[in-house]
């Protein structure tokens, strides 16, 4: 599954917390950079002025609800 999101610096902690509770891999991509969505420092180091692409293969209702808050129209 791939979704496009926008985050602010203030939203990183809640996003990473939700991702960390998932038992599957979640990556965030921006241009050629790919970081683990469960890494606070990795996510915090991204450019928040641009949309970010989240890719994952599992399912968690809680994570889907968090993603819904940050998803942008593609």
Secondary structure, 3 states (H helix, E strand, C coil): CEEEECCCHHHHHHHHHHHHCCCCCEEEEECCEEEECCCHHHHHCCCCCCCEEEEECCCCHHHHHHHHHHECCC
